[in-house]
Amino acid sequence: MYSKYCSIRFPLWKFLTQPVFDAHYRISLNPQYFWRVHRIEVLERCLKMPCTSQHYSD
């Protein structure tokens, strides 16, 4: 079920175009496992992004 609060959708094309015969890539045939790994990868990319804090004065 797709939650209206979740802005990340299932990457269907990325799932379908996994490199099947690549020894350096771990293929995932289970969509739920693939989705879980994908969300972790997105989170790791977001955490690596530079963040500048903005100070608000009241």
C-alpha positions as CSV (number, residue, x, y, z in Angstrom):
1,M,0.0,0.0,0.0
2,Y,1.3,3.4,-0.9
3,S,1.3,5.9,1.9
4,K,0.5,9.5,1.1
5,Y,3.2,10.6,3.4
6,C,5.9,8.6,1.7
7,S,7.5,10.6,-1.2
8,I,9.7,7.7,-2.4
9,R,8.1,5.3,-4.8
10,F,9.2,1.9,-5.8
11,P,12.0,2.0,-8.4
12,L,10.5,-0.4,-10.8
13,W,12.9,0.3,-13.7
14,K,15.9,-0.1,-11.4
15,F,14.5,-3.4,-10.1
16,L,13.9,-4.7,-13.6
17,T,17.3,-3.7,-15.0
18,Q,19.5,-5.2,-12.3
19,P,22.8,-6.6,-13.7
20,V,22.0,-10.4,-13.5
21,F,25.4,-11.8,-14.5
22,D,27.6,-9.3,-12.7
23,A,29.7,-11.0,-10.0
24,H,30.2,-7.7,-8.1
25,Y,26.5,-6.9,-7.8
26,R,24.1,-8.7,-5.4
27,I,20.9,-9.3,-7.3
28,S,17.7,-9.2,-5.4
29,L,14.7,-11.1,-6.9
30,N,12.5,-10.3,-3.9
31,P,10.8,-6.9,-4.5
32,Q,10.3,-6.3,-0.7
33,Y,14.0,-6.9,0.0
34,F,15.0,-4.7,-3.0
35,W,12.7,-1.9,-1.8
36,R,14.2,-2.1,1.7
37,V,17.8,-1.9,0.4
38,H,16.9,0.9,-2.0
39,R,15.4,3.0,0.9
40,I,18.6,2.5,2.9
41,E,20.7,3.6,-0.1
42,V,18.6,6.7,-0.5
43,L,19.0,7.5,3.2
44,E,22.8,7.0,3.0
45,R,23.0,9.4,0.0
46,C,20.9,12.0,1.9
47,L,23.1,11.8,4.9
48,K,26.2,12.4,2.8
49,M,24.8,15.6,1.4
50,P,26.2,18.8,2.8
51,C,23.8,20.5,5.2
52,T,23.9,24.2,6.0
53,S,22.0,25.2,9.1
54,Q,20.0,28.4,9.0
55,H,19.7,30.5,12.1
56,Y,16.4,32.2,12.5
57,S,16.1,35.3,14.8
58,D,12.9,35.8,16.7
